[in-house]
Amino acid sequence: MPELKSAYIGELRIAVTATYMLGDGPLGRRRIDLLSQGQFEGPRIKAKILPGGVDLLLGGSDGAVRPDVRLPLELDDGHPLLISYRGVRHAPAEIMARIAARERVPPESHYLRTALTFETASPKYHWLNRIVGVGVGRREPEFAIYDVFEVL
């Protein structure tokens, strides 16, 4: 069987700066998180998160939540970068409640994975436009943190 290969890009650290509950709708329980602080740093990248990011988080009847994120950043060369990703987070109900209450939980207590795509006009970071990333995430009280890998 073939093996999935990857290369580490960096740590994406996102602060949730405001939350709005839309409640139960036809697709599930919708929450909107505004994302306007944080950074993306690693051996090949350095960027800061700009105001205007949003997560249209959807909670399903299965107890999982599904992030749907658009995140603007400024790269260290001054060019903008747009990161888009979707994913899934699930854990036992007790852990999900603690995350919702912004308590610290061990990273191994929950599953948080995302599929990322990138858009930029930066010549230095043009390679991002041609890859798919995978984020292995964890929640901390004030941040969602992802170790981001390029799928090779």
C-alpha positions as CSV (number, residue, x, y, z in Angstrom):
1,M,0.0,0.0,0.0
2,P,1.4,3.5,-0.8
3,E,2.4,5.7,2.1
4,L,1.1,9.3,2.4
5,K,4.2,11.6,2.5
6,S,4.3,15.1,3.9
7,A,6.6,18.0,4.7
8,Y,6.2,20.4,7.7
9,I,5.3,24.0,6.7
10,G,4.7,25.6,10.1
11,E,2.4,26.4,13.0
12,L,-0.8,28.3,12.3
13,R,-2.0,30.0,15.6
14,I,-5.4,31.6,15.3
15,A,-7.1,33.7,18.0
16,V,-10.9,33.8,18.1
17,T,-11.7,37.5,18.7
18,A,-15.6,37.3,18.7
19,T,-18.3,34.7,18.5
20,Y,-21.9,34.9,17.4
21,M,-24.3,32.0,17.9
22,L,-26.9,31.6,15.1
23,G,-28.4,28.6,16.8
24,D,-30.1,25.5,15.3
25,G,-30.8,25.8,11.6
26,P,-31.7,23.5,8.8
27,L,-28.0,22.3,8.5
28,G,-27.2,22.1,12.2
29,R,-26.0,24.5,14.9
30,R,-24.2,27.4,13.3
31,R,-21.6,29.6,15.1
32,I,-19.6,32.4,13.5
33,D,-16.2,33.0,14.9
34,L,-14.3,36.2,13.9
35,L,-10.5,35.6,13.5
36,S,-8.3,38.6,13.4
37,Q,-5.1,37.8,15.3
38,G,-2.3,35.2,15.2
39,Q,0.5,34.0,13.0
40,F,1.7,31.3,10.6
41,E,5.4,30.5,11.1
42,G,7.7,27.8,10.1
43,P,11.0,27.0,8.3
44,R,9.6,28.2,4.9
45,I,7.0,30.8,6.0
46,K,6.3,33.8,8.2
47,A,3.0,35.6,8.2
48,K,0.6,37.5,10.5
49,I,-3.2,37.1,10.5
50,L,-5.1,40.2,9.4
51,P,-8.5,41.3,10.5
52,G,-11.4,39.9,8.4
53,G,-11.0,36.1,9.0
54,V,-14.2,34.1,9.7
55,D,-15.1,30.5,10.6
56,L,-18.6,29.5,9.8
57,L,-18.5,26.6,12.2
58,L,-21.3,24.0,11.9
59,G,-22.2,21.6,14.7
60,G,-23.8,18.4,13.6
61,S,-26.2,15.9,15.1
62,D,-23.3,13.5,15.4
63,G,-21.6,15.8,18.0
64,A,-18.8,16.8,15.7
65,V,-18.2,20.4,14.6
66,R,-17.0,21.3,11.1
67,P,-14.9,24.5,10.6
68,D,-15.2,26.4,7.4
69,V,-12.6,29.1,7.4
70,R,-11.4,32.0,5.2
71,L,-8.3,33.6,6.7
72,P,-6.4,36.6,5.3
73,L,-2.7,37.0,6.3
74,E,0.2,39.3,5.4
75,L,3.4,37.5,4.4
76,D,6.8,38.7,5.5
77,D,7.4,40.0,1.9
78,G,4.3,42.3,2.3
79,H,2.0,40.3,0.0
80,P,-1.4,39.0,1.1
81,L,-2.1,35.3,1.6
82,L,-5.6,33.8,1.7
83,I,-5.9,30.4,3.5
84,S,-9.1,28.5,3.1
85,Y,-9.9,25.3,5.0
86,R,-12.5,22.9,6.1
87,G,-12.3,20.1,8.6
88,V,-13.7,18.3,11.5
89,R,-13.4,18.3,15.3
90,H,-14.8,15.7,17.6
91,A,-14.3,14.4,21.1
92,P,-16.3,13.0,24.0
93,A,-19.1,15.3,25.1
94,E,-17.2,16.3,28.3
95,I,-14.1,17.4,26.3
96,M,-16.3,19.3,23.7
97,A,-18.0,21.1,26.6
98,R,-14.6,22.1,28.1
99,I,-13.4,23.4,24.8
100,A,-16.6,25.4,24.4
101,A,-15.9,26.8,27.9
102,R,-12.4,27.8,26.8
103,E,-10.7,25.4,29.2
104,R,-7.4,23.8,28.5
105,V,-7.6,20.2,27.3
106,P,-4.9,17.8,26.3
107,P,-4.2,17.7,22.5
108,E,-4.7,14.0,22.4
109,S,-8.2,14.3,23.9
110,H,-9.8,15.5,20.7
111,Y,-9.6,15.0,16.9
112,L,-9.1,18.2,14.9
113,R,-8.0,17.9,11.2
114,T,-8.3,20.3,8.3
115,A,-7.6,20.4,4.6
116,L,-6.0,23.7,3.6
117,T,-5.6,25.6,0.3
118,F,-3.6,28.8,-0.3
119,E,-3.8,31.8,-2.6
120,T,-1.1,34.5,-3.1
121,A,0.5,36.6,-5.7
122,S,3.8,36.6,-3.9
123,P,6.7,35.4,-6.0
124,K,8.5,34.2,-2.9
125,Y,5.5,32.1,-1.7
126,H,4.0,31.2,-5.1
127,W,4.7,27.5,-4.3
128,L,1.8,27.7,-1.8
129,N,-0.7,28.1,-4.7
130,R,0.2,24.6,-6.0
131,I,-0.1,22.5,-2.9
132,V,-2.7,21.0,-0.5
133,G,-2.1,21.3,3.2
134,V,-3.2,19.2,6.1
135,G,-3.6,20.7,9.5
136,V,-3.3,18.6,12.7
137,G,-5.0,20.8,15.3
138,R,-5.6,21.4,18.9
139,R,-7.6,23.9,20.9
140,E,-6.3,26.0,23.7
141,P,-8.3,28.5,25.7
142,E,-7.6,31.5,23.4
143,F,-6.2,29.8,20.2
144,A,-6.8,27.2,17.6
145,I,-3.4,25.9,16.7
146,Y,-2.5,23.7,13.7
147,D,0.7,22.0,12.7
148,V,0.4,22.4,8.9
149,F,2.0,20.0,6.5
150,E,2.3,20.0,2.7
151,V,0.9,16.7,1.2
152,L,3.7,15.5,-1.1
